[in-house]
Amino acid sequence: MRRSRSRLLLLLLLPLSALGAQRAPAAFERPSVVVIMTDDQTYEDMAAMPETRRLIGAAGARFTHAYVSSPLCCPSRATYLTGQYAHNNGVHTNTPPHGGVEALAAQHTLPVWLRAAGYRTSHIGKYLNGYGLRHPADVPPGWSDWHGTIDKSTYQMYGYRMFENGAVRRYGNFDVEDPALYQTDVLRQKAVEAIEGTAPGVPLFLSLMFVAPHGEVENPGSTTQPFVRPAPRHVGRFAHLRAPGILRGERDVSDKPPYIRRLQRLSASTAGRVRADLRSRRESLLAVDEAVAAVVATLERTGRLASTYIVFTSDNGFFQGEHRIVKGKYLAYDPASRVPLLIRGPGIAPGSLSRELAANTDLAPTLLDATGATADIAVDGRSLLPFARTPMLRTRRPVLHEGLAAGDIDRDGAPRMHAVPRYRAIRTARYLYVEWRGGARELYDLARDPHELESRHRDPRYARARRALHRELRRLRGCAGEGCRLPVGPLGG
């Protein structure tokens, strides 16, 4: 008893610095957070980004089964900012009245929550579709430092405009390829300055949104502009890259819904354009890869790296011929909905690999968990930190896919040649089950058919699984908060 009292007295007399390893960090020692997001990058496109794989993936955790709930720019980014599915946050598509920047209740989003928790919040690059297009650009709620590209110039690598802390600035001319003004490089420099300009001890939330590898908007004065423009120094780097044979499209689509059945298999000339676009897309990501390296180097130079969570992901994938879809996204198939997801930070062992089913609904909850901030709405996702720190941890939580845009999808989604109906889908570790408005159904056994080539919705051997997935989908389509995180029951099959 006397020895215990003596030890307690000794601890009380020790200076606080000697107890640092045994106590929780002080408020000013909270971790910083950096989210780096690309636009239309597929899971396979990570092959073009060795520095990102090394500095974030190999230095932290890779999620091999990460998906976006609504594979379309604006709904996906709204889900990132809210942690909610589209049916809860109200952003269903890219344009009003049920989409675009106007549809988001920006006062209930991640930057507001983090700023209230004492974070300096900095946004650089693309925001939500339509920003500054229909209404004058301004700084959305929650951001203390703002550099947002203005639509439609967002999709120009030269000649784009930015609203920067109250002022509009134009960067170059669309037809003049000035290497000093290439958009990805300019955003990289602004990110470096945002990190360097944050006072020591102040936690930083940096949202760095690149438009690569998204294609450029049409320029009225030009008829020959490329679909994707890499930085001049990277043009031709993937000139000999071979395109996977699957990009030519399926031979037999009789099991697909009417929208797909009307599509023709790619001609030789169309397949050639797809190959050219694939190479340009990969080349455009090389500048993003260099920007990631610059961000990590700046975090290290300023002493923040060890206490910073870095998340790298994309807002959605992109079709490049798969299922006969020449370009676009929106649909629940893997090429459009599966995205890269890498996370490094405190407590995450280098080289971790998680096969847990992750979703973009999980991004905001993950950052709230990392920072100790609190949301003022019910989020539908859950933190991914437990899965990053314990890679073998697995659950049966499914992911809901929502295609809530009506009629034709704009150029930022699927081709306009046919009307695309609404759909809802449920994804589990083994299955993808889709229900289309109008009655069409699809069911893929991903364990046996990872490319989703043969729908089993009419196969009697999958009847039990189909019925169970239908029940789970009915539950999910109107879920909210904790109800969206419940595990699926037995599925059979």
GIGICOR-V843118 format. One record per run of one state. SS is the DSSP state (helix for helix, strand for strand, loop for the rest). FROM is the first residue (numbers start at 1). TO is the last residue. If there is no record, write none. Layout:
ss=<SS	SS>
from=<FROM	FROM>
to=<TO	TO>
This chain:
ss=<loop	helix	loop	helix	loop	helix	loop	strand	loop	helix	loop	helix	loop	strand	loop	strand	loop	helix	loop	helix	loop	strand	loop	strand	loop	helix	loop	helix	loop	helix	loop	strand	loop	strand	loop	helix	loop	strand	loop	strand	loop	helix	loop	helix	loop	strand	loop	helix	loop	helix	loop	helix	loop	helix	loop	helix	strand	loop	strand	loop	helix	loop	strand	loop	helix	strand	loop	strand	loop	strand	loop	strand	loop	helix	loop	helix	loop	strand	loop	strand	loop	strand	loop	strand	loop	strand	loop	helix	loop	helix	loop	strand	loop>
from=<1	2	14	16	23	27	30	32	39	44	49	50	58	61	64	66	68	73	83	86	90	93	94	99	100	101	104	106	109	110	117	120	126	145	150	153	156	160	165	167	172	179	182	183	197	204	210	232	235	245	249	258	262	268	302	305	308	315	319	320	322	325	328	329	334	338	340	341	345	352	355	358	360	361	372	385	390	397	398	399	404	423	428	431	437	441	446	460	477	481	486	487	488>
to=<1	13	15	22	26	29	31	38	43	48	49	57	60	63	65	67	72	82	85	89	92	93	98	99	100	103	105	108	109	116	119	125	144	149	152	155	159	164	166	171	178	181	182	196	203	209	231	234	244	248	257	261	267	301	304	307	314	318	319	321	324	327	328	333	337	339	340	344	351	354	357	359	360	371	384	389	396	397	398	403	422	427	430	436	440	445	459	476	480	485	486	487	493>
